[in-house]
Structure formats: structure tokens, C-alpha cells
Amino acid sequence: MSVLVLNAGSSSLKVSVVEAGATLLQTGVDADRDAPERTLAAVRAALAEAGIEGIDVVGHRIVHGGERLVAPVL
């Protein structure tokens, strides 16, 4: 199972792909809030460059969940 993990910062997006405990990709791309399609294109390019053709699950890391998310959730 391939898992795409995203970690959004204020100006960058960290991108990882893991499979069976092995890291297949770990990189970062510039996050463009005014043109999110550019950020998506950069993620797709990174996946293609790493030879990753399919993703089964996507996870997103949230550093601060506000008052509603006060503990880890899946």
C-alpha cells in the first residue's frame, strides 16, 4: 500500500511516499497559495520523477488543530 503524506507549511509543502515501512520519496515543493494548481503540478512532477504511479491512501499532517482537534486522530 502506497501512502502519500503531505505536511503543509506557510510557504512549502513537504511530500513523502511510504510503502511497507520504506520511504520511496521525501521532498519538498514550493506552495503557491495564489495558484494551487502550480503546487499540485509540482507534487505530480515529483511523483513522476520518482517513478511513483499510484497512491492508495493520502495523509495530511496538521500541526495545530485548534480547539476541536486536541489529540491525534486518523
PyMOL Python script that loads the backbone (N, CA, C, O; Angstrom):
from pymol import cmd

cmd.read_pdbstr("""\
ATOM      1  N   MET A   1       0.851  -1.170   0.000  1.00  0.00           N
ATOM      2  CA  MET A   1       0.000   0.000   0.000  1.00  0.00           C
ATOM      3  C   MET A   1       0.898   1.235   0.000  1.00  0.00           C
ATOM      4  O   MET A   1       1.749   1.386   0.876  1.00  0.00           O
ATOM      5  N   SER A   2       0.710   2.106  -0.970  1.00  0.00           N
ATOM      6  CA  SER A   2       1.467   3.363  -1.058  1.00  0.00           C
ATOM      7  C   SER A   2       0.701   4.475  -0.359  1.00  0.00           C
ATOM      8  O   SER A   2      -0.478   4.703  -0.629  1.00  0.00           O
ATOM      9  N   VAL A   3       1.399   5.169   0.552  1.00  0.00           N
ATOM     10  CA  VAL A   3       0.779   6.242   1.321  1.00  0.00           C
ATOM     11  C   VAL A   3       1.477   7.552   0.983  1.00  0.00           C
ATOM     12  O   VAL A   3       2.687   7.682   1.166  1.00  0.00           O
ATOM     13  N   LEU A   4       0.717   8.514   0.491  1.00  0.00           N
ATOM     14  CA  LEU A   4       1.214   9.864   0.231  1.00  0.00           C
ATOM     15  C   LEU A   4       0.964  10.682   1.489  1.00  0.00           C
ATOM     16  O   LEU A   4      -0.172  10.800   1.948  1.00  0.00           O
ATOM     17  N   VAL A   5       2.037  11.248   2.047  1.00  0.00           N
ATOM     18  CA  VAL A   5       1.926  12.041   3.269  1.00  0.00           C
ATOM     19  C   VAL A   5       2.288  13.479   2.939  1.00  0.00           C
ATOM     20  O   VAL A   5       3.363  13.743   2.401  1.00  0.00           O
ATOM     21  N   LEU A   6       1.396  14.412   3.258  1.00  0.00           N
ATOM     22  CA  LEU A   6       1.601  15.831   2.990  1.00  0.00           C
ATOM     23  C   LEU A   6       1.720  16.582   4.308  1.00  0.00           C
ATOM     24  O   LEU A   6       1.011  16.290   5.271  1.00  0.00           O
ATOM     25  N   ASN A   7       2.622  17.550   4.334  1.00  0.00           N
ATOM     26  CA  ASN A   7       2.827  18.384   5.520  1.00  0.00           C
ATOM     27  C   ASN A   7       2.961  19.819   5.021  1.00  0.00           C
ATOM     28  O   ASN A   7       4.026  20.226   4.556  1.00  0.00           O
ATOM     29  N   ALA A   8       1.887  20.570   5.118  1.00  0.00           N
ATOM     30  CA  ALA A   8       1.862  21.933   4.587  1.00  0.00           C
ATOM     31  C   ALA A   8       2.426  22.922   5.586  1.00  0.00           C
ATOM     32  O   ALA A   8       2.033  22.940   6.752  1.00  0.00           O
ATOM     33  N   GLY A   9       3.355  23.746   5.116  1.00  0.00           N
ATOM     34  CA  GLY A   9       3.883  24.851   5.901  1.00  0.00           C
ATOM     35  C   GLY A   9       3.362  26.156   5.331  1.00  0.00           C
ATOM     36  O   GLY A   9       2.477  26.154   4.474  1.00  0.00           O
ATOM     37  N   SER A  10       3.894  27.249   5.791  1.00  0.00           N
ATOM     38  CA  SER A  10       3.410  28.548   5.327  1.00  0.00           C
ATOM     39  C   SER A  10       3.793  28.822   3.879  1.00  0.00           C
ATOM     40  O   SER A  10       3.058  29.515   3.176  1.00  0.00           O
ATOM     41  N   SER A  11       4.915  28.300   3.417  1.00  0.00           N
ATOM     42  CA  SER A  11       5.334  28.568   2.039  1.00  0.00           C
ATOM     43  C   SER A  11       5.857  27.328   1.332  1.00  0.00           C
ATOM     44  O   SER A  11       6.338  27.417   0.202  1.00  0.00           O
ATOM     45  N   SER A  12       5.771  26.184   1.977  1.00  0.00           N
ATOM     46  CA  SER A  12       6.255  24.961   1.342  1.00  0.00           C
ATOM     47  C   SER A  12       5.336  23.800   1.684  1.00  0.00           C
ATOM     48  O   SER A  12       4.531  23.864   2.612  1.00  0.00           O
ATOM     49  N   LEU A  13       5.483  22.752   0.913  1.00  0.00           N
ATOM     50  CA  LEU A  13       4.706  21.541   1.125  1.00  0.00           C
ATOM     51  C   LEU A  13       5.685  20.377   1.116  1.00  0.00           C
ATOM     52  O   LEU A  13       6.331  20.110   0.103  1.00  0.00           O
ATOM     53  N   LYS A  14       5.794  19.684   2.247  1.00  0.00           N
ATOM     54  CA  LYS A  14       6.652  18.506   2.311  1.00  0.00           C
ATOM     55  C   LYS A  14       5.842  17.326   1.809  1.00  0.00           C
ATOM     56  O   LYS A  14       4.676  17.154   2.166  1.00  0.00           O
ATOM     57  N   VAL A  15       6.479  16.516   0.972  1.00  0.00           N
ATOM     58  CA  VAL A  15       5.808  15.404   0.317  1.00  0.00           C
ATOM     59  C   VAL A  15       6.613  14.134   0.569  1.00  0.00           C
ATOM     60  O   VAL A  15       7.815  14.090   0.306  1.00  0.00           O
ATOM     61  N   SER A  16       5.949  13.110   1.077  1.00  0.00           N
ATOM     62  CA  SER A  16       6.592  11.814   1.279  1.00  0.00           C
ATOM     63  C   SER A  16       5.676  10.729   0.751  1.00  0.00           C
ATOM     64  O   SER A  16       4.451  10.858   0.770  1.00  0.00           O
ATOM     65  N   VAL A  17       6.292   9.658   0.280  1.00  0.00           N
ATOM     66  CA  VAL A  17       5.542   8.459  -0.070  1.00  0.00           C
ATOM     67  C   VAL A  17       6.225   7.298   0.638  1.00  0.00           C
ATOM     68  O   VAL A  17       7.431   7.090   0.503  1.00  0.00           O
ATOM     69  N   VAL A  18       5.434   6.546   1.393  1.00  0.00           N
ATOM     70  CA  VAL A  18       5.951   5.375   2.094  1.00  0.00           C
ATOM     71  C   VAL A  18       5.154   4.151   1.668  1.00  0.00           C
ATOM     72  O   VAL A  18       3.975   4.223   1.323  1.00  0.00           O
ATOM     73  N   GLU A  19       5.863   3.018   1.709  1.00  0.00           N
ATOM     74  CA  GLU A  19       5.219   1.761   1.344  1.00  0.00           C
ATOM     75  C   GLU A  19       5.864   0.656   2.162  1.00  0.00           C
ATOM     76  O   GLU A  19       7.076   0.454   2.082  1.00  0.00           O
ATOM     77  N   ALA A  20       5.087  -0.049   2.934  1.00  0.00           N
ATOM     78  CA  ALA A  20       5.571  -1.148   3.772  1.00  0.00           C
ATOM     79  C   ALA A  20       6.762  -0.719   4.620  1.00  0.00           C
ATOM     80  O   ALA A  20       7.731  -1.465   4.759  1.00  0.00           O
ATOM     81  N   GLY A  21       6.690   0.472   5.182  1.00  0.00           N
ATOM     82  CA  GLY A  21       7.742   0.965   6.062  1.00  0.00           C
ATOM     83  C   GLY A  21       8.943   1.573   5.366  1.00  0.00           C
ATOM     84  O   GLY A  21       9.820   2.125   6.031  1.00  0.00           O
ATOM     85  N   ALA A  22       9.007   1.485   4.046  1.00  0.00           N
ATOM     86  CA  ALA A  22      10.124   2.061   3.289  1.00  0.00           C
ATOM     87  C   ALA A  22       9.715   3.412   2.720  1.00  0.00           C
ATOM     88  O   ALA A  22       8.599   3.571   2.224  1.00  0.00           O
ATOM     89  N   THR A  23      10.614   4.382   2.790  1.00  0.00           N
ATOM     90  CA  THR A  23      10.349   5.702   2.219  1.00  0.00           C
ATOM     91  C   THR A  23      10.739   5.683   0.750  1.00  0.00           C
ATOM     92  O   THR A  23      11.909   5.493   0.417  1.00  0.00           O
ATOM     93  N   LEU A  24       9.763   5.881  -0.132  1.00  0.00           N
ATOM     94  CA  LEU A  24      10.011   5.896  -1.570  1.00  0.00           C
ATOM     95  C   LEU A  24      10.320   7.291  -2.079  1.00  0.00           C
ATOM     96  O   LEU A  24      11.007   7.449  -3.087  1.00  0.00           O
ATOM     97  N   LEU A  25       9.819   8.300  -1.390  1.00  0.00           N
ATOM     98  CA  LEU A  25      10.015   9.693  -1.798  1.00  0.00           C
ATOM     99  C   LEU A  25       9.950  10.573  -0.563  1.00  0.00           C
ATOM    100  O   LEU A  25       9.093  10.397   0.303  1.00  0.00           O
ATOM    101  N   GLN A  26      10.865  11.516  -0.499  1.00  0.00           N
ATOM    102  CA  GLN A  26      10.818  12.528   0.562  1.00  0.00           C
ATOM    103  C   GLN A  26      11.399  13.801  -0.038  1.00  0.00           C
ATOM    104  O   GLN A  26      12.600  13.890  -0.293  1.00  0.00           O
ATOM    105  N   THR A  27      10.527  14.786  -0.258  1.00  0.00           N
ATOM    106  CA  THR A  27      10.951  16.020  -0.911  1.00  0.00           C
ATOM    107  C   THR A  27      10.064  17.162  -0.443  1.00  0.00           C
ATOM    108  O   THR A  27       9.142  16.969   0.350  1.00  0.00           O
ATOM    109  N   GLY A  28      10.347  18.316  -0.932  1.00  0.00           N
ATOM    110  CA  GLY A  28       9.524  19.483  -0.650  1.00  0.00           C
ATOM    111  C   GLY A  28       9.290  20.260  -1.928  1.00  0.00           C
ATOM    112  O   GLY A  28      10.136  20.264  -2.823  1.00  0.00           O
ATOM    113  N   VAL A  29       8.156  20.910  -2.015  1.00  0.00           N
ATOM    114  CA  VAL A  29       7.838  21.760  -3.165  1.00  0.00           C
ATOM    115  C   VAL A  29       7.372  23.113  -2.636  1.00  0.00           C
ATOM    116  O   VAL A  29       6.898  23.220  -1.505  1.00  0.00           O
ATOM    117  N   ASP A  30       7.512  24.135  -3.464  1.00  0.00           N
ATOM    118  CA  ASP A  30       7.007  25.457  -3.093  1.00  0.00           C
ATOM    119  C   ASP A  30       5.485  25.432  -3.102  1.00  0.00           C
ATOM    120  O   ASP A  30       4.873  24.891  -4.023  1.00  0.00           O
ATOM    121  N   ALA A  31       4.884  26.012  -2.087  1.00  0.00           N
ATOM    122  CA  ALA A  31       3.430  26.110  -2.009  1.00  0.00           C
ATOM    123  C   ALA A  31       3.018  27.492  -2.496  1.00  0.00           C
ATOM    124  O   ALA A  31       3.452  28.506  -1.950  1.00  0.00           O
ATOM    125  N   ASP A  32       2.184  27.525  -3.516  1.00  0.00           N
ATOM    126  CA  ASP A  32       1.711  28.785  -4.083  1.00  0.00           C
ATOM    127  C   ASP A  32       0.233  28.932  -3.744  1.00  0.00           C
ATOM    128  O   ASP A  32      -0.619  28.354  -4.418  1.00  0.00           O
ATOM    129  N   ARG A  33      -0.074  29.700  -2.708  1.00  0.00           N
ATOM    130  CA  ARG A  33      -1.464  29.859  -2.262  1.00  0.00           C
ATOM    131  C   ARG A  33      -2.335  30.570  -3.303  1.00  0.00           C
ATOM    132  O   ARG A  33      -3.549  30.370  -3.340  1.00  0.00           O
ATOM    133  N   ASP A  34      -1.713  31.398  -4.147  1.00  0.00           N
ATOM    134  CA  ASP A  34      -2.473  32.120  -5.165  1.00  0.00           C
ATOM    135  C   ASP A  34      -2.736  31.268  -6.402  1.00  0.00           C
ATOM    136  O   ASP A  34      -3.629  31.575  -7.191  1.00  0.00           O
ATOM    137  N   ALA A  35      -1.967  30.206  -6.571  1.00  0.00           N
ATOM    138  CA  ALA A  35      -2.141  29.327  -7.728  1.00  0.00           C
ATOM    139  C   ALA A  35      -1.912  27.881  -7.280  1.00  0.00           C
ATOM    140  O   ALA A  35      -0.874  27.295  -7.586  1.00  0.00           O
ATOM    141  N   PRO A  36      -2.878  27.303  -6.554  1.00  0.00           N
ATOM    142  CA  PRO A  36      -2.685  25.947  -6.034  1.00  0.00           C
ATOM    143  C   PRO A  36      -2.441  24.913  -7.128  1.00  0.00           C
ATOM    144  O   PRO A  36      -1.862  23.859  -6.865  1.00  0.00           O
ATOM    145  N   GLU A  37      -2.878  25.205  -8.350  1.00  0.00           N
ATOM    146  CA  GLU A  37      -2.627  24.261  -9.441  1.00  0.00           C
ATOM    147  C   GLU A  37      -1.131  24.110  -9.704  1.00  0.00           C
ATOM    148  O   GLU A  37      -0.691  23.052 -10.155  1.00  0.00           O
ATOM    149  N   ARG A  38      -0.346  25.147  -9.431  1.00  0.00           N
ATOM    150  CA  ARG A  38       1.117  25.043  -9.578  1.00  0.00           C
ATOM    151  C   ARG A  38       1.693  24.105  -8.526  1.00  0.00           C
ATOM    152  O   ARG A  38       2.591  23.314  -8.816  1.00  0.00           O
ATOM    153  N   THR A  39       1.178  24.194  -7.315  1.00  0.00           N
ATOM    154  CA  THR A  39       1.638  23.304  -6.250  1.00  0.00           C
ATOM    155  C   THR A  39       1.284  21.864  -6.586  1.00  0.00           C
ATOM    156  O   THR A  39       2.113  20.968  -6.422  1.00  0.00           O
ATOM    157  N   LEU A  40       0.064  21.630  -7.053  1.00  0.00           N
ATOM    158  CA  LEU A  40      -0.357  20.290  -7.443  1.00  0.00           C
ATOM    159  C   LEU A  40       0.512  19.762  -8.579  1.00  0.00           C
ATOM    160  O   LEU A  40       0.897  18.593  -8.572  1.00  0.00           O
ATOM    161  N   ALA A  41       0.822  20.610  -9.552  1.00  0.00           N
ATOM    162  CA  ALA A  41       1.686  20.198 -10.666  1.00  0.00           C
ATOM    163  C   ALA A  41       3.077  19.820 -10.164  1.00  0.00           C
ATOM    164  O   ALA A  41       3.678  18.870 -10.667  1.00  0.00           O
ATOM    165  N   ALA A  42       3.591  20.549  -9.183  1.00  0.00           N
ATOM    166  CA  ALA A  42       4.911  20.238  -8.621  1.00  0.00           C
ATOM    167  C   ALA A  42       4.890  18.899  -7.887  1.00  0.00           C
ATOM    168  O   ALA A  42       5.851  18.134  -7.970  1.00  0.00           O
ATOM    169  N   VAL A  43       3.806  18.610  -7.170  1.00  0.00           N
ATOM    170  CA  VAL A  43       3.678  17.324  -6.485  1.00  0.00           C
ATOM    171  C   VAL A  43       3.616  16.203  -7.512  1.00  0.00           C
ATOM    172  O   VAL A  43       4.296  15.187  -7.366  1.00  0.00           O
ATOM    173  N   ARG A  44       2.810  16.380  -8.542  1.00  0.00           N
ATOM    174  CA  ARG A  44       2.704  15.359  -9.595  1.00  0.00           C
ATOM    175  C   ARG A  44       4.045  15.129 -10.277  1.00  0.00           C
ATOM    176  O   ARG A  44       4.402  13.990 -10.576  1.00  0.00           O
ATOM    177  N   ALA A  45       4.790  16.203 -10.525  1.00  0.00           N
ATOM    178  CA  ALA A  45       6.106  16.082 -11.158  1.00  0.00           C
ATOM    179  C   ALA A  45       7.070  15.315 -10.257  1.00  0.00           C
ATOM    180  O   ALA A  45       7.837  14.482 -10.739  1.00  0.00           O
ATOM    181  N   ALA A  46       7.037  15.589  -8.957  1.00  0.00           N
ATOM    182  CA  ALA A  46       7.913  14.878  -8.018  1.00  0.00           C
ATOM    183  C   ALA A  46       7.576  13.391  -7.983  1.00  0.00           C
ATOM    184  O   ALA A  46       8.475  12.551  -7.947  1.00  0.00           O
ATOM    185  N   LEU A  47       6.291  13.064  -7.994  1.00  0.00           N
ATOM    186  CA  LEU A  47       5.874  11.664  -8.011  1.00  0.00           C
ATOM    187  C   LEU A  47       6.332  10.980  -9.294  1.00  0.00           C
ATOM    188  O   LEU A  47       6.839   9.859  -9.256  1.00  0.00           O
ATOM    189  N   ALA A  48       6.155  11.649 -10.424  1.00  0.00           N
ATOM    190  CA  ALA A  48       6.562  11.080 -11.711  1.00  0.00           C
ATOM    191  C   ALA A  48       8.071  10.887 -11.770  1.00  0.00           C
ATOM    192  O   ALA A  48       8.547   9.855 -12.245  1.00  0.00           O
ATOM    193  N   GLU A  49       8.821  11.864 -11.295  1.00  0.00           N
ATOM    194  CA  GLU A  49      10.283  11.779 -11.313  1.00  0.00           C
ATOM    195  C   GLU A  49      10.779  10.608 -10.461  1.00  0.00           C
ATOM    196  O   GLU A  49      11.797   9.992 -10.779  1.00  0.00           O
ATOM    197  N   ALA A  50      10.064  10.307  -9.391  1.00  0.00           N
ATOM    198  CA  ALA A  50      10.429   9.188  -8.517  1.00  0.00           C
ATOM    199  C   ALA A  50       9.899   7.852  -9.044  1.00  0.00           C
ATOM    200  O   ALA A  50      10.179   6.802  -8.465  1.00  0.00           O
ATOM    201  N   GLY A  51       9.133   7.891 -10.144  1.00  0.00           N
ATOM    202  CA  GLY A  51       8.588   6.671 -10.723  1.00  0.00           C
ATOM    203  C   GLY A  51       7.394   6.113  -9.976  1.00  0.00           C
ATOM    204  O   GLY A  51       7.084   4.928 -10.092  1.00  0.00           O
ATOM    205  N   ILE A  52       6.727   6.952  -9.218  1.00  0.00           N
ATOM    206  CA  ILE A  52       5.562   6.520  -8.437  1.00  0.00           C
ATOM    207  C   ILE A  52       4.316   6.753  -9.278  1.00  0.00           C
ATOM    208  O   ILE A  52       3.994   7.883  -9.645  1.00  0.00           O
ATOM    209  N   GLU A  53       3.619   5.654  -9.576  1.00  0.00           N
ATOM    210  CA  GLU A  53       2.475   5.742 -10.484  1.00  0.00           C
ATOM    211  C   GLU A  53       1.127   5.664  -9.786  1.00  0.00           C
ATOM    212  O   GLU A  53       0.114   6.060 -10.361  1.00  0.00           O
ATOM    213  N   GLY A  54       1.097   5.168  -8.576  1.00  0.00           N
ATOM    214  CA  GLY A  54      -0.186   5.024  -7.902  1.00  0.00           C
ATOM    215  C   GLY A  54      -0.075   5.289  -6.415  1.00  0.00           C
ATOM    216  O   GLY A  54       0.936   4.972  -5.788  1.00  0.00           O
ATOM    217  N   ILE A  55      -1.111   5.865  -5.864  1.00  0.00           N
ATOM    218  CA  ILE A  55      -1.201   6.157  -4.435  1.00  0.00           C
ATOM    219  C   ILE A  55      -2.488   5.514  -3.929  1.00  0.00           C
ATOM    220  O   ILE A  55      -3.547   5.665  -4.538  1.00  0.00           O
ATOM    221  N   ASP A  56      -2.391   4.798  -2.816  1.00  0.00           N
ATOM    222  CA  ASP A  56      -3.570   4.141  -2.251  1.00  0.00           C
ATOM    223  C   ASP A  56      -4.262   4.981  -1.186  1.00  0.00           C
ATOM    224  O   ASP A  56      -5.488   4.967  -1.076  1.00  0.00           O
ATOM    225  N   VAL A  57      -3.470   5.714  -0.399  1.00  0.00           N
ATOM    226  CA  VAL A  57      -4.004   6.467   0.731  1.00  0.00           C
ATOM    227  C   VAL A  57      -3.254   7.785   0.833  1.00  0.00           C
ATOM    228  O   VAL A  57      -2.062   7.854   0.533  1.00  0.00           O
ATOM    229  N   VAL A  58      -3.956   8.834   1.258  1.00  0.00           N
ATOM    230  CA  VAL A  58      -3.322  10.138   1.472  1.00  0.00           C
ATOM    231  C   VAL A  58      -3.519  10.531   2.929  1.00  0.00           C
ATOM    232  O   VAL A  58      -4.613  10.412   3.481  1.00  0.00           O
ATOM    233  N   GLY A  59      -2.433  11.003   3.541  1.00  0.00           N
ATOM    234  CA  GLY A  59      -2.495  11.520   4.905  1.00  0.00           C
ATOM    235  C   GLY A  59      -1.969  12.940   4.919  1.00  0.00           C
ATOM    236  O   GLY A  59      -1.080  13.282   4.138  1.00  0.00           O
ATOM    237  N   HIS A  60      -2.508  13.770   5.798  1.00  0.00           N
ATOM    238  CA  HIS A  60      -2.060  15.160   5.897  1.00  0.00           C
ATOM    239  C   HIS A  60      -1.765  15.465   7.352  1.00  0.00           C
ATOM    240  O   HIS A  60      -2.594  15.230   8.231  1.00  0.00           O
ATOM    241  N   ARG A  61      -0.580  15.988   7.596  1.00  0.00           N
ATOM    242  CA  ARG A  61      -0.188  16.331   8.963  1.00  0.00           C
ATOM    243  C   ARG A  61      -0.672  17.739   9.280  1.00  0.00           C
ATOM    244  O   ARG A  61      -0.422  18.680   8.527  1.00  0.00           O
ATOM    245  N   ILE A  62      -1.362  17.868  10.393  1.00  0.00           N
ATOM    246  CA  ILE A  62      -1.822  19.171  10.860  1.00  0.00           C
ATOM    247  C   ILE A  62      -1.118  19.452  12.182  1.00  0.00           C
ATOM    248  O   ILE A  62      -1.230  18.671  13.127  1.00  0.00           O
ATOM    249  N   VAL A  63      -0.401  20.556  12.251  1.00  0.00           N
ATOM    250  CA  VAL A  63       0.352  20.883  13.454  1.00  0.00           C
ATOM    251  C   VAL A  63      -0.572  21.391  14.550  1.00  0.00           C
ATOM    252  O   VAL A  63      -0.420  21.018  15.714  1.00  0.00           O
ATOM    253  N   HIS A  64      -1.522  22.234  14.189  1.00  0.00           N
ATOM    254  CA  HIS A  64      -2.414  22.813  15.189  1.00  0.00           C
ATOM    255  C   HIS A  64      -3.845  22.659  14.713  1.00  0.00           C
ATOM    256  O   HIS A  64      -4.235  23.235  13.697  1.00  0.00           O
ATOM    257  N   GLY A  65      -4.623  21.888  15.442  1.00  0.00           N
ATOM    258  CA  GLY A  65      -5.995  21.627  15.048  1.00  0.00           C
ATOM    259  C   GLY A  65      -7.016  22.529  15.709  1.00  0.00           C
ATOM    260  O   GLY A  65      -8.219  22.298  15.591  1.00  0.00           O
ATOM    261  N   GLY A  66      -6.548  23.555  16.404  1.00  0.00           N
ATOM    262  CA  GLY A  66      -7.480  24.460  17.065  1.00  0.00           C
ATOM    263  C   GLY A  66      -8.108  23.814  18.283  1.00  0.00           C
ATOM    264  O   GLY A  66      -7.526  22.911  18.883  1.00  0.00           O
ATOM    265  N   GLU A  67      -9.278  24.267  18.643  1.00  0.00           N
ATOM    266  CA  GLU A  67      -9.950  23.758  19.836  1.00  0.00           C
ATOM    267  C   GLU A  67     -10.599  22.398  19.600  1.00  0.00           C
ATOM    268  O   GLU A  67     -10.852  21.661  20.553  1.00  0.00           O
ATOM    269  N   ARG A  68     -10.872  22.059  18.341  1.00  0.00           N
ATOM    270  CA  ARG A  68     -11.588  20.823  18.045  1.00  0.00           C
ATOM    271  C   ARG A  68     -10.675  19.605  17.998  1.00  0.00           C
ATOM    272  O   ARG A  68     -11.072  18.519  18.420  1.00  0.00           O
ATOM    273  N   LEU A  69      -9.463  19.772  17.493  1.00  0.00           N
ATOM    274  CA  LEU A  69      -8.546  18.641  17.366  1.00  0.00           C
ATOM    275  C   LEU A  69      -7.438  18.797  18.397  1.00  0.00           C
ATOM    276  O   LEU A  69      -6.444  19.483  18.158  1.00  0.00           O
ATOM    277  N   VAL A  70      -7.617  18.163  19.533  1.00  0.00           N
ATOM    278  CA  VAL A  70      -6.667  18.334  20.637  1.00  0.00           C
ATOM    279  C   VAL A  70      -5.841  17.073  20.893  1.00  0.00           C
ATOM    280  O   VAL A  70      -4.992  17.056  21.784  1.00  0.00           O
ATOM    281  N   ALA A  71      -6.090  16.017  20.112  1.00  0.00           N
ATOM    282  CA  ALA A  71      -5.343  14.768  20.237  1.00  0.00           C
ATOM    283  C   ALA A  71      -5.157  14.189  18.837  1.00  0.00           C
ATOM    284  O   ALA A  71      -5.883  14.567  17.918  1.00  0.00           O
ATOM    285  N   PRO A  72      -4.198  13.278  18.657  1.00  0.00           N
ATOM    286  CA  PRO A  72      -4.019  12.662  17.339  1.00  0.00           C
ATOM    287  C   PRO A  72      -5.307  11.984  16.873  1.00  0.00           C
ATOM    288  O   PRO A  72      -6.011  11.363  17.670  1.00  0.00           O
ATOM    289  N   VAL A  73      -5.609  12.104  15.583  1.00  0.00           N
ATOM    290  CA  VAL A  73      -6.788  11.467  15.004  1.00  0.00           C
ATOM    291  C   VAL A  73      -6.419  10.840  13.673  1.00  0.00           C
ATOM    292  O   VAL A  73      -5.490  11.286  13.001  1.00  0.00           O
ATOM    293  N   LEU A  74      -7.147   9.812  13.301  1.00  0.00           N
ATOM    294  CA  LEU A  74      -6.991   9.169  11.991  1.00  0.00           C
ATOM    295  C   LEU A  74      -8.293   9.255  11.253  1.00  0.00           C
ATOM    296  O   LEU A  74      -8.396   8.777  10.123  1.00  0.00           O
TER     297      LEU A  74
END
""", "prot")
cmd.dss("prot")
cmd.show_as("cartoon", "prot")
cmd.util.cbc("prot")
cmd.orient("prot")
